[in-house]
């Protein structure tokens, strides 16, 4: 049966089916890169064969090119995937219309790559636009549509817009709940629990849910076993003031992430592990994790991002712990400048300001330090996270944040 994709054009239903399969919730597990190499080889051969017998903008050619891009993404070859994604998206828009369902779904895939590259505003626009197009067609709920909502939730989370992330994770969970897919549902539930806690929800309940997800993933399908639940759980323990539990989960998250293909996820896990080690009084171990994390982020994020800024704050803290206030100042001024332009009212901007004040105070620049601490107080007072409350309580007459 055919399905209309917009502008009066008809696209074979097989294209719809394959596009849904490509968009479903899944994370490459251990060995994913090896399997992905075979998939990429097969996808390229299939695309070349189809392209040799059909018009360049024929739906089958667009689909095989899009599938080739998806296989490149699965093995972490984002730069190679982008030209294929851009061409298939532009061709879909030209042939079937800007608001065609095919164009919307292809836009989401391109948005995922932009997200991996740290181009957050572009990613949110592409993914959000694709979802709005899909909703306008009332195409029905599928695991693929849940996956696209989850991708948008992760884009918002990368931009540290956690209330928006929680909203989209809820939408993804509502859709996935309609299907008998427990492994896929656990992937969604992990993001949902973390986003709500990060947006101000109760952290202990979120940790409990994530522990259930981890247990289920350990016993479930290997292809759905992902590093993210451990990274989320470790982060929440860190925010809740339990550095030991944070390190345990973040160590495991880093180990799992090293077997998979999302470099940015590994980098963020290392960054959070670095912060947890700092809280546990291990600046040397923190520095190792933070330096590797920032190096990885620099290799994949082609724009300034919150993740880079958080790694930079961590390295500034390491320098302060080592008595290198001038080195710390350079790191912390960079982070403070980023947040001033990106989102000056974010809680992370308050943390950057607090540690910048510490560096300024250490360098005997009291007026600058006082201004930085004042900004930190204003921003951290709005944060619901226990760790931020502890930092806020530590900004007293001695200007020493609580440990």
Protein Blocks (a to p, Z undefined) as FASTA:
>chain_A
ZZdebjhiacdfklmmmmmmmmpccdddehklmmmmmmmmmmmmmmmmmmmmccfklmkl
mmmmmmmmmmmmmnopamlmmmmmmmmmmmmmmmnojkbmklmmmmmmmmmmmmmnopak
lmmmmmmmmmmmmmmnonopafklmmmmmmmmmmmmmnopaklmmmmmmmmmmmmmmpcc
fklmmmmmmmmmmmmmmnopafklmmmmmmmmmmmmmmmcfklpcfklmmmmmmmmmmno
paklmmmmmmmmmmmmmmmmblklmmmmmmmmmmmmmmnopaklmmmmmmmmmmmmmmmm
ccdcfklmmmmmmmmmmmmmnopaklmmmmmmmmmmmmmmmommbmklmmmmmmmmmmmm
mnopaklmmmmmmmmmmmmmmpcbfklmmmmmmmcfkopacZZ
